[in-house]
């Protein structure tokens, strides 16, 4: 997600997306700190001027491990299912 913010004074921008570890927010190419609102949305402070803001969701190490476990489990279940079918037809 990206947008351009043009501000005549310092502003607080709330991104209507719930925060979860893995979000990286950059303004003009530099990573900026994000605070979490009471409703869980992301809030960031921008100084006056024009800013190109990019928000990117990246995988965290634990999510990568979880995805690997899920994939391996799915492959194992498929393998067991195929073995059961072959066993029934032999």
Residue, then its C-alpha position, 0 to 999 in steps of 0.5 A: x500500500x502506498x500513498x502521497x501525503x501533502x501536509x502544511x503542518x506536522x500531521x498524525x496519519x492513521x492507516x486503516x489496517x490492523x497492526x501485526x508484526x511484519x509491517x514496515x512503513x517508509x516515508x520517502x524511503x526511510x523507515x519510520x516508527x509506527x505506534x498502535x492506536x487503541x483500536x489496533x490500527x497503525x499511526x505514524x507522525x509526518x512532518x510538514x511537506x510532501x511524503x511518499x509513504x509505503x507500507x509493506x507486510x513482510x514475513x517474520x522468522x516465526x511465520x516463515x517457520x510456521x509456513x514451512x511446517x504447514x507445507x511439510x504437514x500437507x505434503x505428509x498428509x497427501x503422501x499418507x493419503x496416496x499410500x492408503x489409496x494404493x493399499x486399498x487397491x492392491 
